[in-house]
């Protein structure tokens, strides 16, 4: 199974089959307290960036949905200061990338974007929301699977290795504050492309 197939299976088709419920962007607000715990209890700083991963549809109505997402984020940019871009990765997936040094504004903007897809009837195309953190040992991400309705940690290291100790610490510390994915088969790594830093690069 290739990288693209793995992502499609774990966060897409198979996750949809095993979905606990419909996508609910309100779950993203769980990160509003989690980022404080990440900093105070674990020493992680927000990397001031996050992203929505979604799979595209070759249709006019879907392009209209993406256009509206961009229009909403553009309208909110002056108030929140959230910068954004829409991009694609080497695996054919699409991302709404958001940057803001205020985690609350970052989360709110991500919620607006996800909610717009759902209002247009494309909630099933949402795969994941990714929140980036970092400490002295390297980056760590909380990944929210829309189809599973749960979060899991991802701590990538050079050489496409995962820091399982860091992931366990994140899981145990945030368990109860975030809805954690219990089935580790769904803890899918979102590796960046060669030369990239974040999963969407």
GROMACS elastic network, one bead per residue, 0.5 to 0.9 nm:
[ bonds ]
;  ai    aj funct       b0    kb
    1     4     6  0.81186   500
    1     5     6  0.58664   500
    1     6     6  0.61927   500
    2     5     6  0.51808   500
    2     6     6  0.60391   500
    2     7     6  0.86612   500
    3     6     6  0.50641   500
    3     7     6  0.62515   500
    3     8     6  0.85739   500
    3    91     6  0.77735   500
    3   190     6  0.89865   500
    3   191     6  0.89634   500
    4     7     6  0.52811   500
    4     8     6  0.61492   500
    4     9     6  0.85836   500
    4    91     6  0.58018   500
    4    92     6  0.80162   500
    4    93     6  0.87680   500
    5     8     6  0.50259   500
    5     9     6  0.60354   500
    5    10     6  0.85763   500
    6     9     6  0.51148   500
    6    10     6  0.60396   500
    6    11     6  0.82297   500
    6   188     6  0.78938   500
    7    10     6  0.53453   500
    7    11     6  0.56322   500
    7    12     6  0.68194   500
    7   127     6  0.89698   500
    7   188     6  0.70868   500
    7   189     6  0.84292   500
    7   190     6  0.79607   500
    8    11     6  0.57187   500
    8    13     6  0.59568   500
    8    14     6  0.76144   500
    8    15     6  0.85585   500
    8   127     6  0.86977   500
    9    12     6  0.53121   500
    9    13     6  0.52040   500
    9    15     6  0.66921   500
    9    16     6  0.88991   500
   10    13     6  0.71821   500
   10    14     6  0.57959   500
   10    15     6  0.55011   500
   10    16     6  0.88255   500
   10   185     6  0.78243   500
   10   186     6  0.56502   500
   10   187     6  0.81854   500
   10   188     6  0.66842   500
   11    14     6  0.70809   500
   11    15     6  0.52549   500
   11    16     6  0.76545   500
   11   127     6  0.55831   500
   11   128     6  0.71844   500
   11   145     6  0.63544   500
   11   146     6  0.79886   500
   11   147     6  0.69851   500
   11   148     6  0.80023   500
   11   186     6  0.74142   500
   11   188     6  0.78052   500
   12    15     6  0.52643   500
   12    16     6  0.59014   500
   12    17     6  0.86534   500
   12    55     6  0.86177   500
   12   124     6  0.83787   500
   12   125     6  0.80056   500
   12   126     6  0.83951   500
   12   127     6  0.61161   500
   12   147     6  0.73911   500
   13    16     6  0.50906   500
   13    17     6  0.63442   500
   13    18     6  0.87132   500
   14    17     6  0.50069   500
   14    18     6  0.61754   500
   14    19     6  0.82260   500
   15    19     6  0.54871   500
   15    20     6  0.88560   500
   15   145     6  0.83835   500
   15   146     6  0.88076   500
   15   147     6  0.56406   500
   15   148     6  0.61897   500
   15   186     6  0.81414   500
   16    20     6  0.84402   500
   16    21     6  0.89312   500
   16    22     6  0.89659   500
   16   124     6  0.77573   500
   16   146     6  0.89358   500
   16   147     6  0.53841   500
   16   148     6  0.74976   500
   17    20     6  0.89309   500
   17   147     6  0.85919   500
   18    21     6  0.89539   500
   18   147     6  0.78557   500
   18   148     6  0.72369   500
   19    22     6  0.73496   500
   19    23     6  0.89280   500
   19   146     6  0.85346   500
   19   149     6  0.76047   500
   20   147     6  0.69773   500
   20   148     6  0.55351   500
   20   149     6  0.65656   500
   21    24     6  0.82551   500
   21   146     6  0.88211   500
   21   147     6  0.69447   500
   21   148     6  0.72028   500
   21   149     6  0.69706   500
   22   123     6  0.77823   500
   22   124     6  0.79699   500
   22   146     6  0.77058   500
   22   147     6  0.66517   500
   22   148     6  0.85817   500
   22   149     6  0.79807   500
   23    27     6  0.88366   500
   23   118     6  0.78560   500
   23   123     6  0.60877   500
   23   124     6  0.72292   500
   23   126     6  0.78527   500
   23   145     6  0.86701   500
   23   147     6  0.58690   500
   23   148     6  0.81348   500
   23   149     6  0.67692   500
   24    27     6  0.59780   500
   24    28     6  0.82058   500
   24   114     6  0.86327   500
   24   115     6  0.80739   500
   24   118     6  0.86027   500
   24   123     6  0.85689   500
   24   146     6  0.70241   500
   24   147     6  0.89749   500
   24   149     6  0.73949   500
   25    28     6  0.56069   500
   25    29     6  0.79324   500
   25   110     6  0.85180   500
   25   111     6  0.56358   500
   25   112     6  0.82669   500
   25   114     6  0.60452   500
   25   115     6  0.60569   500
   25   118     6  0.86468   500
   25   146     6  0.79150   500
   26    29     6  0.56972   500
   26    30     6  0.79186   500
   26   111     6  0.70143   500
   26   115     6  0.86532   500
   27    30     6  0.57085   500
   27    31     6  0.81956   500
   27   111     6  0.88592   500
   27   144     6  0.85826   500
   27   146     6  0.88838   500
   27   149     6  0.75456   500
   27   150     6  0.82932   500
   27   178     6  0.87200   500
   27   179     6  0.85524   500
   28    31     6  0.58974   500
   28    32     6  0.79061   500
   28   107     6  0.67837   500
   28   108     6  0.84100   500
   28   110     6  0.79513   500
   28   111     6  0.65920   500
   28   129     6  0.79751   500
   28   144     6  0.78035   500
   29    32     6  0.52645   500
   29    33     6  0.79674   500
   29   104     6  0.86555   500
   29   107     6  0.66596   500
   29   108     6  0.76728   500
   29   111     6  0.78805   500
   30    33     6  0.62192   500
   30    34     6  0.64732   500
   30   177     6  0.71688   500
   30   178     6  0.60380   500
   30   179     6  0.83819   500
   31    35     6  0.58691   500
   31    36     6  0.86225   500
   31   103     6  0.86860   500
   31   104     6  0.86311   500
   31   107     6  0.73431   500
   31   131     6  0.84608   500
   31   142     6  0.88839   500
   31   177     6  0.86730   500
   31   178     6  0.75338   500
   32    35     6  0.61482   500
   32    36     6  0.75191   500
   32   103     6  0.73365   500
   32   104     6  0.61601   500
   32   107     6  0.71605   500
   33    36     6  0.53946   500
   33    37     6  0.66680   500
   33    38     6  0.88370   500
   33   177     6  0.77963   500
   34    37     6  0.50644   500
   34    38     6  0.60754   500
   34    39     6  0.86873   500
   34   174     6  0.69606   500
   34   177     6  0.66918   500
   34   178     6  0.72592   500
   35    39     6  0.63154   500
   35    40     6  0.86471   500
   35    44     6  0.82837   500
   35    45     6  0.80041   500
   35    46     6  0.70251   500
   35   103     6  0.76838   500
   35   133     6  0.86705   500
   36    39     6  0.52347   500
   36    40     6  0.60132   500
   36    41     6  0.81790   500
   37    40     6  0.51356   500
   37    41     6  0.53824   500
   37    42     6  0.70687   500
   37    43     6  0.87136   500
   37    44     6  0.87218   500
   37   173     6  0.82575   500
   37   174     6  0.76674   500
   38    41     6  0.58095   500
   38    42     6  0.51376   500
   38    43     6  0.63081   500
   38    44     6  0.52579   500
   38    45     6  0.72109   500
   38    46     6  0.83475   500
   38   133     6  0.84330   500
   38   170     6  0.81547   500
   38   173     6  0.85177   500
   38   174     6  0.81824   500
   39    42     6  0.56593   500
   39    45     6  0.55800   500
   39    46     6  0.78387   500
   40    43     6  0.60202   500
   40    44     6  0.78998   500
   41    44     6  0.82897   500
   41   173     6  0.81568   500
   42   135     6  0.86190   500
   42   169     6  0.85705   500
   42   170     6  0.81354   500
   42   173     6  0.83383   500
   43   134     6  0.85730   500
   43   135     6  0.63882   500
   43   136     6  0.86132   500
   44    47     6  0.89317   500
   44   133     6  0.60516   500
   44   134     6  0.53559   500
   44   136     6  0.83050   500
   44   139     6  0.88389   500
   44   140     6  0.84268   500
   45    48     6  0.85402   500
   45   132     6  0.88571   500
   45   133     6  0.55596   500
   45   134     6  0.55042   500
   45   135     6  0.63683   500
   46    49     6  0.76255   500
   46   101     6  0.81142   500
   46   103     6  0.73479   500
   46   131     6  0.82135   500
   46   132     6  0.63125   500
   46   134     6  0.65315   500
   47    50     6  0.81921   500
   47    99     6  0.88037   500
   47   101     6  0.80342   500
   47   131     6  0.82454   500
   47   132     6  0.53518   500
   47   134     6  0.62026   500
   47   139     6  0.85008   500
   48    98     6  0.83800   500
   48    99     6  0.56603   500
   48   100     6  0.51929   500
   48   102     6  0.71142   500
   48   103     6  0.66801   500
   48   106     6  0.76593   500
   48   131     6  0.85558   500
   48   132     6  0.71751   500
   48   133     6  0.78410   500
   49    97     6  0.73557   500
   49    98     6  0.56561   500
   49   100     6  0.63177   500
   49   101     6  0.78986   500
   49   103     6  0.85303   500
   49   106     6  0.74613   500
   49   130     6  0.87419   500
   49   131     6  0.67184   500
   49   132     6  0.59452   500
   49   133     6  0.83650   500
   50    96     6  0.85015   500
   50    97     6  0.60046   500
   50    98     6  0.54114   500
   50    99     6  0.66223   500
   50   100     6  0.87743   500
   50   106     6  0.74380   500
   50   107     6  0.83808   500
   50   110     6  0.80245   500
   50   129     6  0.74222   500
   50   130     6  0.53691   500
   50   132     6  0.57890   500
   51    95     6  0.62522   500
   51    96     6  0.53715   500
   51    98     6  0.57856   500
   51    99     6  0.86314   500
   51   110     6  0.73805   500
   51   128     6  0.82677   500
   51   129     6  0.57644   500
   51   130     6  0.52053   500
   51   131     6  0.68367   500
   51   132     6  0.87281   500
   51   200     6  0.75786   500
   52    94     6  0.81580   500
   52    95     6  0.53524   500
   52    96     6  0.50948   500
   52    97     6  0.66081   500
   52    98     6  0.84699   500
   52   110     6  0.71820   500
   52   113     6  0.81961   500
   52   114     6  0.75453   500
   52   126     6  0.75079   500
   52   127     6  0.76622   500
   52   128     6  0.58413   500
   52   130     6  0.63375   500
   53    93     6  0.68726   500
   53    94     6  0.57708   500
   53    96     6  0.67949   500
   53    97     6  0.87329   500
   53   125     6  0.87515   500
   53   126     6  0.63444   500
   53   127     6  0.54924   500
   53   128     6  0.51022   500
   53   129     6  0.62169   500
   53   130     6  0.78127   500
   53   200     6  0.79362   500
   54    93     6  0.62375   500
   54    94     6  0.53181   500
   54    95     6  0.62231   500
   54    96     6  0.83207   500
   54   124     6  0.88359   500
   54   125     6  0.54338   500
   54   127     6  0.51294   500
   54   128     6  0.70277   500
   55    92     6  0.78936   500
   55    93     6  0.53810   500
   55    94     6  0.59765   500
   55    95     6  0.86418   500
   55   124     6  0.89167   500
   55   125     6  0.52681   500
   55   126     6  0.67237   500
   55   127     6  0.71549   500
   56    59     6  0.88122   500
   56    62     6  0.75610   500
   56    63     6  0.86491   500
   56    92     6  0.86361   500
   56    93     6  0.71993   500
   56    94     6  0.68213   500
   56   125     6  0.69200   500
   57    60     6  0.87093   500
   57    61     6  0.88796   500
   57    62     6  0.61479   500
   57    63     6  0.80030   500
   57   125     6  0.82571   500
   58    61     6  0.87936   500
   58    62     6  0.71911   500
   58    63     6  0.78204   500
   59    62     6  0.54021   500
   59    63     6  0.64545   500
   59    64     6  0.87318   500
   60    63     6  0.51284   500
   60    64     6  0.61645   500
   60    65     6  0.87095   500
   61    65     6  0.63127   500
   61    66     6  0.88427   500
   61   120     6  0.81847   500
   62    66     6  0.63877   500
   62    67     6  0.85908   500
   62   117     6  0.86021   500
   62   120     6  0.79442   500
   62   121     6  0.89766   500
   62   122     6  0.75760   500
   63    66     6  0.50933   500
   63    67     6  0.61293   500
   63    68     6  0.86252   500
   64    68     6  0.61918   500
   64    69     6  0.86676   500
   64   120     6  0.88675   500
   65    68     6  0.51090   500
   65    69     6  0.62929   500
   65    70     6  0.87623   500
   65   116     6  0.71496   500
   65   117     6  0.61934   500
   65   119     6  0.88437   500
   65   120     6  0.62079   500
   65   122     6  0.82397   500
   66    69     6  0.50396   500
   66    70     6  0.63570   500
   66    71     6  0.86457   500
   66    86     6  0.87560   500
   66   113     6  0.89081   500
   66   116     6  0.85568   500
   66   117     6  0.75475   500
   67    70     6  0.51640   500
   67    71     6  0.61743   500
   67    72     6  0.87156   500
   68    72     6  0.60671   500
   68    73     6  0.84970   500
   68   113     6  0.87714   500
   68   116     6  0.74160   500
   68   117     6  0.87979   500
   69    72     6  0.52626   500
   69    73     6  0.62463   500
   69    74     6  0.85149   500
   69    96     6  0.88647   500
   69   112     6  0.78434   500
   69   113     6  0.53845   500
   69   114     6  0.82765   500
   69   116     6  0.61803   500
   69   117     6  0.74626   500
   70    73     6  0.51819   500
   70    74     6  0.59572   500
   70    75     6  0.85301   500
   70    84     6  0.82531   500
   70    85     6  0.81438   500
   70    86     6  0.79708   500
   70    96     6  0.87617   500
   70   113     6  0.80812   500
   71    74     6  0.50200   500
   71    75     6  0.60988   500
   71    76     6  0.86215   500
   72    75     6  0.50992   500
   72    76     6  0.62314   500
   72    77     6  0.85882   500
   72   109     6  0.88613   500
   72   112     6  0.76620   500
   72   113     6  0.76162   500
   72   116     6  0.86451   500
   73    76     6  0.50650   500
   73    77     6  0.59719   500
   73    82     6  0.77584   500
   73    83     6  0.81764   500
   73    84     6  0.72961   500
   73   109     6  0.68171   500
   73   110     6  0.89743   500
   73   112     6  0.78597   500
   73   113     6  0.73409   500
   74    77     6  0.51295   500
   74    78     6  0.77819   500
   74    82     6  0.86977   500
   74    83     6  0.83179   500
   74    84     6  0.81181   500
   75    78     6  0.68478   500
   75    79     6  0.80604   500
   76    79     6  0.53523   500
   76    80     6  0.59571   500
   76    81     6  0.75512   500
   76    82     6  0.75120   500
   76   109     6  0.78703   500
   77    80     6  0.53376   500
   77    82     6  0.51644   500
   77    83     6  0.64988   500
   77    84     6  0.84918   500
   77   109     6  0.89827   500
   78    81     6  0.54816   500
   78    82     6  0.79179   500
   79    82     6  0.82888   500
   80    83     6  0.88249   500
   80   100     6  0.81609   500
   80   102     6  0.84890   500
   80   105     6  0.58798   500
   80   106     6  0.82508   500
   80   109     6  0.81785   500
   81    99     6  0.85907   500
   81   100     6  0.66041   500
   81   101     6  0.86722   500
   81   102     6  0.86845   500
   81   105     6  0.79557   500
   82    98     6  0.64804   500
   82    99     6  0.56172   500
   82   101     6  0.82649   500
   82   102     6  0.85113   500
   82   105     6  0.69397   500
   82   106     6  0.64923   500
   82   109     6  0.72431   500
   83    97     6  0.82502   500
   83    98     6  0.56803   500
   83    99     6  0.50686   500
   83   100     6  0.65029   500
   84    96     6  0.68973   500
   84    97     6  0.54020   500
   84    99     6  0.62122   500
   84   100     6  0.89363   500
   85    95     6  0.80747   500
   85    96     6  0.58482   500
   85    97     6  0.52858   500
   85    98     6  0.67864   500
   86    94     6  0.72382   500
   86    95     6  0.56200   500
   86    97     6  0.62064   500
   86    98     6  0.89721   500
   87    93     6  0.85603   500
   87    94     6  0.57263   500
   87    95     6  0.52603   500
   87    96     6  0.65970   500
   87    97     6  0.75464   500
   87   200     6  0.79957   500
   87   201     6  0.87804   500
   88    91     6  0.80116   500
   88    92     6  0.62681   500
   88    93     6  0.55546   500
   88    95     6  0.59511   500
   88    96     6  0.88886   500
   88   200     6  0.74848   500
   88   201     6  0.82817   500
   89    92     6  0.56626   500
   89    93     6  0.56455   500
   89    94     6  0.64691   500
   89    95     6  0.77495   500
   89   192     6  0.84978   500
   89   193     6  0.75674   500
   89   199     6  0.85272   500
   89   200     6  0.59624   500
   89   201     6  0.61638   500
   90    93     6  0.75429   500
   90   192     6  0.89009   500
   90   193     6  0.65964   500
   90   200     6  0.88917   500
   90   201     6  0.81613   500
   91    94     6  0.89450   500
   91   193     6  0.85862   500
   93   200     6  0.86293   500
   94   200     6  0.81700   500
   95   200     6  0.65371   500
   96   110     6  0.83957   500
   96   113     6  0.80548   500
   96   200     6  0.89405   500
   97   110     6  0.88306   500
   97   200     6  0.78595   500
   98   106     6  0.67352   500
   98   109     6  0.77575   500
   98   110     6  0.73520   500
   99   102     6  0.88910   500
   99   106     6  0.67154   500
  100   103     6  0.67143   500
  100   104     6  0.88419   500
  100   105     6  0.68852   500
  100   106     6  0.55208   500
  101   104     6  0.89329   500
  101   105     6  0.82680   500
  101   106     6  0.77470   500
  102   105     6  0.54713   500
  102   106     6  0.63243   500
  102   107     6  0.88406   500
  103   107     6  0.61295   500
  103   108     6  0.85439   500
  104   107     6  0.52264   500
  104   108     6  0.61657   500
  104   109     6  0.86344   500
  105   108     6  0.50132   500
  105   109     6  0.60490   500
  105   110     6  0.84928   500
  106   109     6  0.52875   500
  106   110     6  0.62254   500
  106   111     6  0.86562   500
  107   110     6  0.50940   500
  107   111     6  0.61538   500
  107   112     6  0.87249   500
  107   131     6  0.88521   500
  108   111     6  0.50266   500
  108   112     6  0.62954   500
  108   113     6  0.87536   500
  109   112     6  0.51000   500
  109   113     6  0.63171   500
  109   114     6  0.87304   500
  110   113     6  0.51469   500
  110   114     6  0.62158   500
  110   115     6  0.85047   500
  110   129     6  0.80593   500
  111   114     6  0.51823   500
  111   115     6  0.59292   500
  111   116     6  0.84944   500
  112   115     6  0.51371   500
  112   116     6  0.61584   500
  112   117     6  0.88890   500
  113   116     6  0.52727   500
  113   117     6  0.66948   500
  113   118     6  0.89860   500
  114   117     6  0.53422   500
  114   118     6  0.64945   500
  114   119     6  0.88095   500
  114   123     6  0.76818   500
  114   126     6  0.74839   500
  114   129     6  0.88088   500
  115   118     6  0.50522   500
  115   119     6  0.61081   500
  115   120     6  0.86622   500
  115   123     6  0.80358   500
  116   119     6  0.50575   500
  116   120     6  0.63170   500
  116   121     6  0.87756   500
  116   122     6  0.86067   500
  116   123     6  0.87077   500
  117   120     6  0.52397   500
  117   121     6  0.65073   500
  117   122     6  0.51023   500
  117   123     6  0.56518   500
  117   124     6  0.88769   500
  117   125     6  0.81243   500
  117   126     6  0.77595   500
  118   121     6  0.50344   500
  118   122     6  0.51195   500
  118   124     6  0.78826   500
  118   125     6  0.88415   500
  118   126     6  0.84901   500
  119   122     6  0.73558   500
  119   123     6  0.77188   500
  120   123     6  0.78615   500
  121   124     6  0.78708   500
  122   125     6  0.54147   500
  122   126     6  0.73045   500
  123   126     6  0.54913   500
  123   127     6  0.88109   500
  123   146     6  0.83715   500
  124   127     6  0.76324   500
  124   146     6  0.82287   500
  124   147     6  0.75066   500
  126   129     6  0.83224   500
  126   145     6  0.84441   500
  126   146     6  0.63803   500
  126   147     6  0.79455   500
  127   144     6  0.83571   500
  127   145     6  0.60208   500
  127   146     6  0.57379   500
  127   147     6  0.69500   500
  128   143     6  0.64284   500
  128   144     6  0.52605   500
  128   146     6  0.57162   500
  128   147     6  0.83303   500
  129   142     6  0.81869   500
  129   143     6  0.57379   500
  129   144     6  0.50150   500
  129   145     6  0.68165   500
  129   146     6  0.76424   500
  130   141     6  0.65010   500
  130   142     6  0.58590   500
  130   144     6  0.63969   500
  130   199     6  0.85087   500
  131   140     6  0.84994   500
  131   141     6  0.54507   500
  131   142     6  0.52395   500
  131   143     6  0.65084   500
  131   144     6  0.84753   500
  132   139     6  0.71561   500
  132   140     6  0.61496   500
  132   142     6  0.68020   500
  132   143     6  0.88719   500
  132   198     6  0.82587   500
  133   138     6  0.86125   500
  133   139     6  0.57223   500
  133   140     6  0.51507   500
  133   141     6  0.58730   500
  133   142     6  0.81538   500
  134   137     6  0.76651   500
  134   138     6  0.55628   500
  134   140     6  0.57055   500
  134   141     6  0.82714   500
  135   138     6  0.54895   500
  135   139     6  0.64713   500
  135   140     6  0.79620   500
  136   139     6  0.84202   500
  137   157     6  0.89085   500
  138   155     6  0.78002   500
  138   156     6  0.78659   500
  138   157     6  0.71808   500
  139   154     6  0.86917   500
  139   155     6  0.61678   500
  139   156     6  0.67264   500
  139   157     6  0.78562   500
  139   198     6  0.89551   500
  140   153     6  0.71204   500
  140   154     6  0.57278   500
  140   156     6  0.67615   500
  140   166     6  0.82505   500
  140   167     6  0.81531   500
  141   152     6  0.83357   500
  141   153     6  0.57147   500
  141   154     6  0.50729   500
  141   155     6  0.62812   500
  141   156     6  0.84753   500
  142   151     6  0.64068   500
  142   152     6  0.57706   500
  142   154     6  0.63317   500
  142   155     6  0.88362   500
  142   170     6  0.88930   500
  143   150     6  0.83385   500
  143   151     6  0.54020   500
  143   152     6  0.54075   500
  143   153     6  0.61956   500
  143   154     6  0.71614   500
  143   187     6  0.85613   500
  143   190     6  0.89420   500
  144   147     6  0.89723   500
  144   148     6  0.82532   500
  144   149     6  0.71039   500
  144   150     6  0.56282   500
  144   152     6  0.65880   500
  144   153     6  0.89272   500
  144   181     6  0.89376   500
  145   148     6  0.53296   500
  145   149     6  0.57279   500
  145   150     6  0.56708   500
  145   151     6  0.62804   500
  145   152     6  0.82082   500
  145   181     6  0.87092   500
  145   186     6  0.87468   500
  146   149     6  0.50772   500
  146   150     6  0.72215   500
  146   151     6  0.89669   500
  147   150     6  0.82326   500
  148   151     6  0.84571   500
  148   181     6  0.76724   500
  148   186     6  0.87140   500
  149   179     6  0.76298   500
  149   180     6  0.88206   500
  149   181     6  0.81025   500
  150   178     6  0.77578   500
  150   179     6  0.51179   500
  150   180     6  0.52866   500
  150   181     6  0.50344   500
  150   182     6  0.85982   500
  151   178     6  0.68403   500
  151   179     6  0.59646   500
  151   181     6  0.55788   500
  151   187     6  0.87262   500
  152   167     6  0.83865   500
  152   170     6  0.87509   500
  152   171     6  0.72510   500
  152   179     6  0.85905   500
  152   180     6  0.58441   500
  152   181     6  0.57325   500
  152   182     6  0.86041   500
  152   184     6  0.83901   500
  152   186     6  0.82747   500
  152   187     6  0.60171   500
  152   188     6  0.86921   500
  153   166     6  0.86100   500
  153   167     6  0.54730   500
  153   168     6  0.81656   500
  153   170     6  0.65364   500
  153   171     6  0.66815   500
  153   180     6  0.87972   500
  153   187     6  0.74237   500
  154   162     6  0.73370   500
  154   163     6  0.80906   500
  154   164     6  0.85258   500
  154   166     6  0.85728   500
  154   167     6  0.61971   500
  154   187     6  0.75616   500
  154   188     6  0.81049   500
  154   189     6  0.65063   500
  154   190     6  0.79518   500
  155   161     6  0.85279   500
  155   162     6  0.55557   500
  155   163     6  0.54066   500
  155   164     6  0.73629   500
  155   166     6  0.66020   500
  155   167     6  0.60606   500
  155   189     6  0.86678   500
  156   159     6  0.87855   500
  156   160     6  0.66160   500
  156   161     6  0.59264   500
  156   163     6  0.63336   500
  156   189     6  0.79390   500
  156   190     6  0.86802   500
  156   191     6  0.75943   500
  157   160     6  0.60106   500
  157   162     6  0.55627   500
  157   163     6  0.65732   500
  158   161     6  0.60842   500
  158   162     6  0.84660   500
  159   162     6  0.89508   500
  160   191     6  0.72665   500
  161   164     6  0.89922   500
  162   165     6  0.87514   500
  162   166     6  0.86746   500
  162   167     6  0.82596   500
  162   189     6  0.83392   500
  163   166     6  0.54251   500
  163   167     6  0.63731   500
  163   168     6  0.87715   500
  164   168     6  0.60604   500
  164   169     6  0.85888   500
  165   168     6  0.51346   500
  165   169     6  0.62774   500
  165   170     6  0.86806   500
  166   169     6  0.50926   500
  166   170     6  0.61857   500
  166   171     6  0.85757   500
  167   170     6  0.50760   500
  167   171     6  0.60858   500
  167   172     6  0.86133   500
  168   171     6  0.50322   500
  168   172     6  0.60870   500
  168   173     6  0.84827   500
  169   172     6  0.52474   500
  169   173     6  0.59983   500
  169   174     6  0.84648   500
  170   173     6  0.53067   500
  170   174     6  0.60286   500
  170   175     6  0.81796   500
  171   174     6  0.55133   500
  171   175     6  0.57232   500
  171   180     6  0.72100   500
  172   175     6  0.53269   500
  172   176     6  0.87872   500
  173   176     6  0.83592   500
  173   177     6  0.84207   500
  174   177     6  0.52228   500
  174   178     6  0.58750   500
  174   179     6  0.86017   500
  174   180     6  0.80886   500
  175   178     6  0.57728   500
  175   179     6  0.69193   500
  175   180     6  0.62129   500
  176   179     6  0.65916   500
  176   180     6  0.78280   500
  177   180     6  0.86990   500
  181   184     6  0.69271   500
  181   186     6  0.73226   500
  181   187     6  0.76273   500
  182   185     6  0.87654   500
  182   186     6  0.84474   500
  183   186     6  0.59197   500
  183   187     6  0.75641   500
  184   188     6  0.82049   500
  185   188     6  0.71440   500
  189   199     6  0.88148   500
  190   198     6  0.85388   500
  190   199     6  0.53004   500
  190   200     6  0.82683   500
  191   194     6  0.88859   500
  191   196     6  0.87423   500
  191   197     6  0.88355   500
  191   198     6  0.75177   500
  191   199     6  0.51995   500
  191   200     6  0.83826   500
  191   201     6  0.88925   500
  192   195     6  0.76631   500
  192   196     6  0.51812   500
  192   197     6  0.61161   500
  192   198     6  0.53983   500
  192   200     6  0.62104   500
  192   201     6  0.54215   500
  193   196     6  0.52120   500
  193   197     6  0.80707   500
  193   198     6  0.84274   500
  193   199     6  0.73642   500
  193   200     6  0.79915   500
  193   201     6  0.59625   500
  194   197     6  0.86369   500
  194   201     6  0.85241   500
  195   201     6  0.81340   500
  196   199     6  0.75465   500
  196   200     6  0.80391   500
  197   200     6  0.82857   500
  197   201     6  0.63118   500
  198   201     6  0.53958   500
